[in-house]
Amino acid sequence: MKDKIWLSSPHMGGNERNFVNEAFDTNWVAPLGPNVNGFEKDLENYLKDDVHVAALSSGTAAIHLALILLGVSAGDEVLCQSMTFSASANPIMYQGAIPIFIDSEKDTWNLCPIHLEEAIKDRIAKGKKPKAIVAVHLYGMPYKADEVSAISKKYGIPIVEDSAEALGSCYKNRKCGTLGDISILSFNGNKIITTSGGGAMVAHSKELRDKAVFLATQARDNAPHYQHSHVGYNYRMSNISAGIGRGQMQVLDDHIELRRGMHSFYKQLFMDMQGVEVFAESSESVFSNHWLSCISINSKISGFTTDTLRIALEEENIESRPLWKPMHLQPIFKKYPFYGNSVSEDLFNTGLCLPSGSNLTEKDRDRLTSAVRKFS
């Protein structure tokens, strides 16, 4: 049996162990400590833009806290990109709020500004102005931030920027993770850097960041005894996990370069294959980390579907995966409003994510080349 080629597996740089060992040696094995502080500072220095970072247990926790800080509560409506992972939408439900799903546009596969404004106008006409917009940088590709931000400002609806997949991506020379009113990052095991599990919330004020930390540490009031005036959460990142993150930050730019190298590899591999298009930047104003490289397949031209290619790769012990199934098509969310056409649904039916890890070798690329050419 050939070794498995994974879609996106963790890739250690080597220094992570030093930070983790230091945590053990100093007995900082807790959800606070020098590594947590250092990791937050590392992220702030990387993102720039005078941001303030709270290291948390997951990107999902970061979205949940962002919605709480924006005042989202039971019965409120939140606009959410439909084509995304369920973690973008689940925290809306945690708050008892109502998700309103928005279709994608074809350039970036992200939130369509036209349908976003259409939804806002219609919800206001129905007597309910949405409380927030959850916009996602899908697969590391920045969404149309200027257009979405203009709509946000026009109607006074803040943006939660879901940058879980886009650390290192840029929009007009600004880092993704700094473009929303509140932004979030993920360091899950499959992300461009990992803390084994974890995330972060990024704010433009220290006050907002400190409120997030307060809520993330069980909302304990400043008193000598345990006193609580707010509902709190156990959402803080551990010092051990943050130690892994500190080591990973040292190789982040290398990982981005390697992921972009995989994207270039696929552009070359599929260059002469009719009906297959590699998802790429549509404008020089955006820079994608290409967390995952994806293709879309026109089966009428190519003569094969995404599923037949996926199965052929699986037979070679190579992992690939369909694009995210849009939220408005998911059983748990299908009863909620959707604004758009069929862009996200068409992408789901024709798209495939390919192995993109920064740790893939020349031997892996040779196997990928052989499998695709054998199939075609």
C-alpha positions in Angstrom: 0.0 0.0 0.0 1.3 3.4 -1.0 1.7 6.1 1.7 -1.3 8.3 2.0 -1.0 11.8 0.4 -3.2 14.0 2.6 -5.2 17.0 1.6 -3.5 19.2 4.3 -1.6 17.7 7.2 0.3 19.5 10.0 3.8 20.6 9.2 6.2 21.3 12.0 9.1 23.6 11.7 11.3 22.2 14.4 11.3 24.9 17.1 7.8 24.1 18.4 9.3 21.6 20.8 11.5 24.2 22.4 8.6 26.4 23.4 6.6 23.4 24.6 9.5 22.1 26.7 9.9 25.5 28.2 6.3 25.5 29.3 6.8 22.1 30.9 10.1 23.2 32.5 8.5 26.3 34.0 5.2 24.5 34.9 3.1 26.8 32.7 0.7 24.1 31.8 -2.5 26.2 31.9 -4.8 28.3 29.7 -2.5 31.3 30.3 1.2 32.0 30.4 4.2 33.4 28.5 3.5 31.4 25.3 0.0 32.7 25.1 1.2 36.3 25.5 4.0 35.7 23.1 1.9 34.0 20.5 -0.6 36.9 20.6 2.2 39.4 20.2 3.7 37.4 17.3 0.3 37.5 15.5 -0.1 41.2 16.2 3.4 41.9 14.8 2.6 39.8 11.7 -0.8 41.3 11.0 0.2 44.9 11.7 -2.6 47.4 11.3 -2.5 48.2 15.1 -4.6 45.1 15.9 -5.1 43.3 19.3 -5.3 39.5 19.4 -6.9 37.1 21.9 -5.7 33.5 21.5 -8.6 31.1 21.9 -9.5 27.4 21.9 -10.8 27.5 18.3 -11.8 29.7 15.4 -15.4 28.7 16.1 -15.1 30.1 19.7 -13.7 33.3 18.1 -16.8 33.7 15.9 -19.1 33.0 18.8 -17.4 35.7 21.0 -17.4 38.1 18.0 -21.2 37.7 17.7 -21.6 38.2 21.4 -19.5 41.4 21.4 -21.5 42.7 18.5 -24.7 42.3 20.5 -26.2 39.4 18.6 -28.9 37.7 20.7 -31.9 35.4 20.3 -34.1 36.3 17.4 -31.6 38.5 15.7 -30.7 37.9 12.1 -27.1 37.4 10.9 -26.1 37.4 7.2 -23.7 34.6 6.4 -21.8 33.4 3.4 -23.4 30.2 2.3 -20.4 28.5 0.8 -18.3 27.8 3.8 -17.6 25.3 6.6 -20.4 24.9 9.1 -18.3 26.6 11.8 -19.0 29.9 10.2 -22.7 29.5 10.8 -23.0 27.4 13.9 -22.2 30.2 16.4 -25.2 32.1 15.0 -27.3 29.2 16.2 -25.5 29.2 19.6 -26.9 32.7 20.1 -30.4 31.6 19.2 -30.1 34.0 16.2 -31.3 33.4 12.6 -28.8 32.8 9.8 -29.6 34.5 6.5 -27.5 32.8 3.8 -25.9 34.7 0.8 -24.7 33.2 -2.4 -21.1 33.5 -3.8 -19.8 35.4 -6.8 -17.7 33.7 -9.4 -14.4 35.7 -9.1 -13.5 34.8 -5.6 -16.1 32.1 -4.7 -17.0 34.3 -1.7 -19.8 36.5 -0.5 -21.6 38.2 -3.4 -21.9 41.9 -2.8 -25.0 42.2 -5.0 -26.9 39.5 -3.2 -25.7 40.8 0.1 -27.3 44.2 -0.5 -30.4 42.6 -1.9 -30.8 40.6 1.3 -30.2 43.6 3.6 -32.8 45.6 1.7 -35.3 42.8 1.9 -34.8 42.0 5.6 -35.1 45.7 6.5 -38.3 45.9 4.4 -39.6 42.9 6.4 -38.9 44.8 9.6 -35.7 43.2 10.7 -32.4 44.8 10.1 -29.6 42.2 10.4 -27.1 42.5 13.3 -23.9 41.3 11.6 -22.3 40.0 8.4 -20.1 36.8 8.4 -17.8 37.0 5.4 -15.3 34.3 4.6 -12.0 34.1 2.7 -12.7 30.7 1.1 -9.6 28.5 0.7 -7.4 31.5 1.4 -8.9 33.6 -1.4 -9.8 37.1 -0.1 -13.4 38.2 -0.6 -14.2 41.5 -2.3 -13.5 43.5 0.8 -14.0 47.0 -0.6 -17.5 46.2 -1.9 -18.6 44.3 1.2 -17.2 47.0 3.5 -19.0 49.7 1.6 -22.3 47.9 2.0 -21.5 47.3 5.7 -20.9 51.0 6.3 -23.9 52.1 4.2 -26.3 50.1 6.3 -24.4 50.2 9.6 -24.0 46.4 9.9 -20.6 45.2 11.2 -18.5 42.5 9.6 -17.2 39.4 11.3 -14.3 38.5 9.0 -13.8 34.7 8.9 -10.1 34.5 8.1 -9.8 30.9 9.4 -8.3 29.7 6.0 -6.5 32.9 5.1 -3.6 33.7 7.5 -1.0 35.3 5.2 -3.4 36.2 2.4 -3.7 39.9 1.5 -6.2 42.3 0.0 -4.7 45.5 -1.4 -1.6 45.0 0.8 -3.6 44.6 3.9 -3.4 41.2 5.7 -6.6 39.1 5.9 -7.5 39.0 9.5 -7.5 42.8 9.8 -10.3 43.7 7.3 -13.4 43.2 9.5 -14.9 45.0 12.5 -13.9 41.8 14.3 -11.8 39.1 12.6 -11.0 35.5 13.4 -8.3 33.0 12.7 -8.0 29.2 13.0 -5.1 27.0 13.9 -6.8 23.7 13.5 -4.5 20.8 12.5 -5.2 21.2 8.8 -4.6 25.0 8.6 -1.5 26.8 7.2 -0.1 26.8 10.7 -1.4 24.9 13.6 -1.5 24.8 17.4 -3.0 21.3 17.2 -6.4 23.0 17.8 -7.0 26.6 18.4 -7.9 30.0 17.0 -7.8 33.7 17.7 -10.0 36.8 17.7 -8.6 40.0 16.2 -9.9 43.4 17.2 -9.1 47.0 16.4 -9.2 48.1 20.0 -7.6 46.7 23.2 -10.9 47.3 25.0 -12.7 44.9 22.7 -9.9 42.3 22.9 -10.0 42.5 26.7 -13.7 41.9 26.7 -13.2 38.8 24.6 -10.6 37.5 27.0 -12.9 38.2 30.0 -15.7 36.2 28.4 -13.3 33.5 27.3 -12.1 32.9 30.9 -15.5 32.2 32.4 -16.3 35.9 32.9 -14.9 36.0 36.3 -15.4 39.4 38.0 -12.5 41.2 39.7 -13.1 39.9 43.2 -11.1 37.8 45.8 -13.8 35.1 45.5 -15.4 33.6 42.4 -18.1 36.1 41.3 -19.8 36.2 37.9 -22.1 38.9 36.5 -22.1 37.6 32.9 -22.3 34.2 31.2 -18.7 33.1 30.5 -17.0 30.5 28.4 -14.0 28.2 28.6 -12.5 29.5 25.4 -8.9 30.4 26.2 -5.9 28.8 24.4 -3.5 26.8 26.6 0.1 27.7 27.1 1.2 24.4 25.6 -0.8 25.0 22.4 0.4 28.5 22.2 4.0 27.2 22.4 3.3 25.2 19.2 1.9 28.3 17.6 5.0 30.3 18.5 7.2 27.8 16.7 4.8 27.7 13.8 4.9 31.5 13.3 8.6 31.2 12.6 7.8 29.1 9.4 4.5 30.8 8.4 6.0 32.6 5.4 7.8 29.5 4.3 4.5 27.5 4.5 2.8 30.2 2.4 5.5 30.0 -0.3 5.3 26.2 -0.4 1.4 26.2 -0.6 1.6 28.7 -3.4 4.2 26.4 -5.0 1.6 23.6 -5.0 -0.9 25.9 -6.6 1.7 26.7 -9.4 2.3 22.9 -9.7 -1.5 22.3 -10.4 -1.7 25.1 -12.9 1.1 23.4 -14.9 -0.4 19.9 -14.4 -3.9 20.9 -15.7 -2.7 23.5 -18.2 -3.6 21.3 -21.3 -6.5 19.5 -19.8 -9.6 20.9 -21.4 -12.6 21.6 -19.1 -10.5 21.9 -16.0 -9.8 25.3 -14.3 -7.5 25.9 -11.4 -9.0 28.4 -8.9 -6.7 31.4 -8.9 -6.6 35.1 -8.1 -8.8 37.2 -10.5 -7.0 40.4 -9.7 -3.5 41.6 -8.9 -4.9 43.4 -5.9 -5.3 40.1 -4.0 -2.7 37.6 -2.8 -3.9 34.2 -1.7 -2.0 31.9 0.6 -3.6 29.1 -1.4 -4.3 27.1 1.7 -6.1 24.6 -0.5 -5.7 24.4 -4.2 -9.0 23.7 -6.0 -10.2 23.0 -9.4 -13.5 23.2 -11.1 -14.5 20.7 -13.9 -16.8 21.2 -16.8 -17.7 17.6 -17.4 -19.3 18.4 -20.8 -15.8 19.4 -22.0 -13.6 17.3 -19.9 -15.5 14.1 -20.3 -15.3 13.3 -16.5 -16.7 14.6 -13.3 -15.2 15.7 -10.0 -16.4 12.4 -8.4 -14.8 10.2 -11.0 -11.5 12.0 -10.5 -11.8 11.9 -6.7 -12.4 8.2 -6.8 -9.4 7.6 -9.2 -7.2 9.6 -6.8 -8.5 7.6 -3.8 -7.5 4.4 -5.5 -4.0 5.8 -5.6 -4.3 6.5 -1.8 -4.4 10.3 -2.6 -7.0 12.3 -0.6 -9.1 14.9 -2.4 -12.4 16.4 -1.3 -15.5 18.2 -2.8 -15.7 21.9 -2.1 -17.7 22.9 0.9 -21.4 22.1 0.5 -23.3 25.4 0.8 -25.0 26.0 4.1 -28.4 26.6 2.6 -28.3 23.1 1.2 -27.4 21.5 4.6 -30.2 19.6 6.4 -29.8 21.7 9.6 -29.9 25.0 7.7 -32.2 24.5 4.7 -35.2 26.1 6.3 -33.5 29.5 6.6 -33.6 32.2 4.0 -31.2 32.2 1.1 -30.5 35.1 -1.3 -28.8 34.3 -4.6 -28.8 32.2 -7.7 -26.9 28.9 -8.0 -23.2 30.0 -8.0 -22.3 28.2 -4.8 -24.4 25.1 -5.6 -22.7 24.9 -9.1 -19.3 25.2 -7.5 -20.1 22.5 -5.1 -21.2 20.2 -7.9 -18.1 20.9 -10.1 -15.3 21.6 -7.7 -12.6 19.5 -6.0 -9.9 20.3 -3.4 -6.5 18.8 -4.0 -3.6 17.9 -1.7 -2.0 21.2 -0.9 0.2 20.7 2.2 3.4 22.6 2.7 5.1 19.3 3.5 4.4 17.6 0.2 7.5 16.2 -1.5 8.8 15.9 -5.0 7.9 12.2 -4.8 4.3 13.2 -3.8 4.1 15.6 -6.8 5.4 12.8 -9.1 2.6 10.5 -7.8 0.0 13.2 -8.3 1.2 13.8 -11.8 1.2 10.1 -12.6 -2.3 9.6 -11.1 -3.8 12.5 -13.0 -2.2 11.6 -16.3 -3.2 8.0 -15.9 -6.8 9.1 -15.3 -6.9 11.5 -18.2 
